[in-house]
Amino acid sequence: MTLTGILKNILLVIVSVMIWNTSISSLQFVGYGIALAGLVYYSLGWEQMVSVTTAFLTWLRAVWDAPGSESTRLPSAVRRGLLTGVVAIVFVVLVGGFMYGGSYSSAAPVGVPAAVA
């Protein structure tokens, strides 16, 4: 029951950030990441994590190095370019969102009209 509570809390924070643009500090971000990593470690165990990671990396390498077929797959260079582009876009969005911090304006506090502030 405790493990589901940890996951529920992390998901609530994620939903809060996504829906209401709640800002979290970098320390909170690192703390939630550590809590999630501990939850995965406790649930799966070290051996299972190593085997899943190895299988994923093997699959990723096979997809990366697979030769392109004329009829069913994109050429290898196009696939690599698409994968690199997607990773770059995700990275830019995450870094931009982290630097933005979810704050709109510092002109007036939330809930206070601009004329009062």
Secondary structure, 3 states (H helix, E strand, C coil): CHHHHHHHHHHHHHHHHHHHCCCCCHHHHHHHHHHHHHHHHHHHCHHHHHHHHHHHHHHHHHHHHCCCCCCCCCCHHHHHHHHHHHHHHHHHHHHHHHHHCCCCCCCCCCCCCCCCC
